[in-house]
Amino acid sequence: QVQLVESGGGLVQAGGSLRLSCAASGSIFSGNTMDWYRQVSGKQRELVAVISSGGSTNYADSVKGRFTISRDNAKSTVYLQMNSLKPEDTAVYYCHVIVRYMNYWGKGTLVTVSS
């Protein structure tokens, strides 16, 4: 039904930037809120950023002013621009959507920030 594929993760030094992408197999972006989460091994998954179908956004306090979520409905893709990265941003990042009461998750992309 719905497939989400993240890309763009990698290794970066503190203060650097990365841009994550999440491509959807369907046209869910026109009518669904999309989220980015992150998870450190052994820790609870954390909500990082949210974007509505109309483009309204919300962010976790820890990333406000540094991360920007955006979407391109024509390309069925959501992005997470991450600037001024810190070692504590190191995690596996997942995109997420709820469609007809079901949760859909990407497989995740690893972001590692060295000090």
Secondary structure, DSSP 4 states (H G I P E B T S, - for coil): ---EEEE--EEEETT--EEEEEEESSSGGGT--EEEEEE-TTS--EEEEEE-TT--EEE-TTTTTTEEEEEEGGGTEEEEEE-S--GGG-EEEEEEEEETTEEEE---EEEEEE-
